[in-house]
Amino acid sequence: MSGKIFIDTNIFVYTQSSVEIKKRNISTGIIENYDCHASTQVLSEVSNVLTKKLNMPVQEVKQIISAINENCTISIIDYETVQKALDLKERYGYSYYDSLILAAAIESGCQKIFSEDMNNRQIIANTLEIANPFK
């Protein structure tokens, strides 16, 4: 297993795609080959996308969330995470929710976050590299 990484919402969503086969395979490979970390926010966002956009039944989404929980370390968003996110938002200009994901990744001790939605190869707080696995 390779290094400790944080996974953004879209990576988990692509594991369920029947259209984006290449992205599904890459996303599945990431989860299988890394020490994966995510946050309660990511679990909430995945649940929302799968139920709303992909119209998946709730029971199926619950199974997917359980699988994520079994394969990843999940951090809980707390007061300190929110404060750190606000600092990151101010410094880097990301949305609050993206900043909250970055804050959780830093607090988890990850040196890399896989995300399709942020600036590829950007270094955050001198410790966290954003990587778009699809580039």
Buried (B, 14 or more C-beta within 10 A) or exposed (E): EEEBBBBBBBBBBBBBBEEBEEBBEBBBEBBEEBEBBBBBBBBEBBBEBBBEEEEBEEEEBEEBBEEBEEBBBBBEBEEEBBEBBBEBBEEBEBEEBBBBBBBBBBBBEBBBBBBBBBEEEBEBBEEBBBBBBBE
